[in-house]
Amino acid sequence: MQTLLDTFCAVLTAERDVHRELLDLSESKKGAITENNISDLDGIVKQEQVLLTRLNEWERKRRDCVSALAVRLGQHTSDIVLQDFLNVSDVRHAERLNALCTELTDLLDRQVRLNDVNRRLIESRLDYIQYTLDAVSQRQSPSLLYDGGGADAPAVRKNNIIDQKV
């Protein structure tokens, strides 16, 4: 049982470390978005993909630990929770697991908040780009011209910059 608990603690520690790196990258991403630095943003996204792949590997190992504990306890894997690990832990492992759980919870909460900030920044940038494109490529706008009899008549006047013959 001690080996399983050691492995589980090691896996959670590795996952925590990856989440720390992801949080640091999200902070960098916020700066890249704010500064419109597309090359930095592209590099950050690539680094995130590498970390997410690594996190998936650790997550698979965590599920293996959960499955092993489920077999030992005669329970279904989906019924195993952290408390089950704590129930079979000695004091040293229990303290370590509680600390890791607290750290992971804090990191994930911070990541969610930062992802929301980055999402709003990206949406704001996209809205600005869309506004600029609409202003530059506006197809038609209403204007008043005179009709054949000299009276004001609504007409449509082209004022686009793009796709206009010169």
Phi and psi in degrees as a GROMACS rama.xvg file:
@    title "Ramachandran Plot"
@    xaxis  label "Phi"
@    yaxis  label "Psi"
@TYPE xy
-62.8615  -37.833  GLN-2
-64.1992  -42.0268  THR-3
-62.6778  -42.9286  LEU-4
-66.9236  -39.4867  LEU-5
-61.8601  -43.6786  ASP-6
-64.3646  -44.3171  THR-7
-61.8263  -43.6807  PHE-8
-63.2797  -40.5743  CYS-9
-64.3274  -40.347  ALA-10
-65.5675  -45.8059  VAL-11
-63.8791  -35.9382  LEU-12
-63.7149  -44.2967  THR-13
-63.9421  -42.2468  ALA-14
-62.9582  -41.2162  GLU-15
-59.5714  -43.5056  ARG-16
-63.0108  -40.9097  ASP-17
-65.3066  -41.0036  VAL-18
-64.273  -34.6736  HIS-19
-62.1596  -45.2547  ARG-20
-62.8972  -40.5168  GLU-21
-63.6802  -39.0312  LEU-22
-65.0246  -41.6669  LEU-23
-61.4992  -41.5192  ASP-24
-65.5164  -36.6712  LEU-25
-64.8794  -36.536  SER-26
-63.5938  -44.0755  GLU-27
-64.2192  -37.5382  SER-28
-62.6305  -40.2938  LYS-29
-58.757  -43.3112  LYS-30
-64.9688  -41.675  GLY-31
-64.723  -39.3561  ALA-32
-66.1158  -45.7976  ILE-33
-61.9304  -38.2836  THR-34
-89.7336  3.04989  GLU-35
56.0323  37.6383  ASN-36
-95.2007  89.4916  ASN-37
-66.3479  -38.1673  ILE-38
-65.8803  -41.3128  SER-39
-63.9956  -41.9703  ASP-40
-61.5933  -41.6267  LEU-41
-62.6217  -43.5494  ASP-42
-63.4048  -39.3584  GLY-43
-64.9561  -42.9544  ILE-44
-62.5341  -39.9605  VAL-45
-64.4879  -41.1519  LYS-46
-64.2043  -38.9546  GLN-47
-62.0716  -40.2788  GLU-48
-61.7913  -40.215  GLN-49
-63.5145  -45.3818  VAL-50
-65.3995  -38.0244  LEU-51
-66.3772  -35.0708  LEU-52
-63.9265  -44.7558  THR-53
-62.8671  -40.7703  ARG-54
-63.4198  -38.4071  LEU-55
-61.6919  -38.3362  ASN-56
-64.3074  -44.317  GLU-57
-65.7531  -36.4156  TRP-58
-64.7282  -37.3004  GLU-59
-62.3438  -42.5056  ARG-60
-65.788  -35.9412  LYS-61
-64.6051  -42.4161  ARG-62
-63.9046  -35.0631  ARG-63
-62.0312  -40.9416  ASP-64
-64.2406  -42.4881  CYS-65
-62.3756  -42.3538  VAL-66
-63.1092  -41.5987  SER-67
-63.2606  -41.3243  ALA-68
-67.496  -37.8582  LEU-69
-60.9655  -42.1072  ALA-70
-63.0258  -44.7102  VAL-71
-64.6392  -34.1211  ARG-72
-91.3464  -6.6351  LEU-73
70.246  32.6097  GLY-74
-116.391  168.963  GLN-75
-80.7373  144.442  HIS-76
-55.0555  -38.3123  THR-77
-70.2734  -13.6356  SER-78
-90.6927  -9.46222  ASP-79
-79.3702  130.419  ILE-80
-128.197  172.783  VAL-81
-56.3002  -36.6538  LEU-82
-58.2601  -32.2294  GLN-83
-64.231  -39.1057  ASP-84
-67.2767  -39.9495  PHE-85
-64.9125  -36.2758  LEU-86
-64.0343  -29.6712  ASN-87
-101.275  5.13096  VAL-88
-91.4077  150.994  SER-89
-80.9682  178.195  ASP-90
-60.5888  -43.1651  VAL-91
-61.3134  -47.9347  ARG-92
-67.5845  -38.4243  HIS-93
-62.7415  -43.0982  ALA-94
-63.6281  -43.1337  GLU-95
-64.0356  -44.8253  ARG-96
-64.3683  -41.5993  LEU-97
-62.2793  -42.7807  ASN-98
-64.075  -43.8263  ALA-99
-63.9786  -41.5006  LEU-100
-61.7477  -43.5977  CYS-101
-63.4577  -45.3927  THR-102
-62.6862  -45.7032  GLU-103
-63.2786  -41.278  LEU-104
-61.7057  -44.1868  THR-105
-64.0564  -45.8735  ASP-106
-60.6382  -43.8352  LEU-107
-67.0991  -38.175  LEU-108
-63.0333  -43.903  ASP-109
-64.7989  -38.8598  ARG-110
-63.8648  -41.9112  GLN-111
-61.6727  -45.4087  VAL-112
-62.9933  -43.932  ARG-113
-68.0566  -38.3507  LEU-114
-61.1983  -37.6963  ASN-115
-66.0428  -42.5344  ASP-116
-61.1588  -47.0166  VAL-117
-63.3156  -39.033  ASN-118
-61.6741  -44.9952  ARG-119
-65.9417  -37.7283  ARG-120
-63.327  -43.8442  LEU-121
-64.7913  -43.3843  ILE-122
-61.0623  -40.2624  GLU-123
-63.1297  -43.7966  SER-124
-63.6032  -42.6223  ARG-125
-65.1313  -39.0541  LEU-126
-61.6537  -42.1226  ASP-127
-64.6199  -43.7589  TYR-128
-60.896  -44.61  ILE-129
-62.8329  -41.8528  GLN-130
-61.1124  -45.2335  TYR-131
-63.2982  -45.0105  THR-132
-62.4888  -41.2081  LEU-133
-62.828  -40.8158  ASP-134
-68.0354  -40.0086  ALA-135
-75.3941  -37.792  VAL-136
-107.566  22.9777  SER-137
-55.9708  121.893  GLN-138
-71.0523  -50.6938  ARG-139
-148.282  151.916  GLN-140
-140.617  145.091  SER-141
-70.2182  141.345  PRO-142
-147.573  160.2  SER-143
-95.3318  126.895  LEU-144
-126.496  170.728  LEU-145
-91.0375  139.162  TYR-146
-83.6402  -177.033  ASP-147
-56.8834  -29.7782  GLY-148
-90.4152  5.63649  GLY-149
90.7037  -4.05267  GLY-150
-84.7672  154.482  ALA-151
-65.5344  133.572  ASP-152
-138.204  135.06  ALA-153
-66.3382  139.551  PRO-154
-143.911  170.043  ALA-155
-112.298  127.08  VAL-156
-116.261  132.97  ARG-157
-77.8473  133.835  LYS-158
-139.04  27.6952  ASN-159
-82.3709  152.749  ASN-160
-93.613  -35.6849  ILE-161
-89.9736  143.681  ILE-162
64.8188  30.6305  ASP-163
-113.973  133.551  GLN-164
-72.8843  139.852  LYS-165
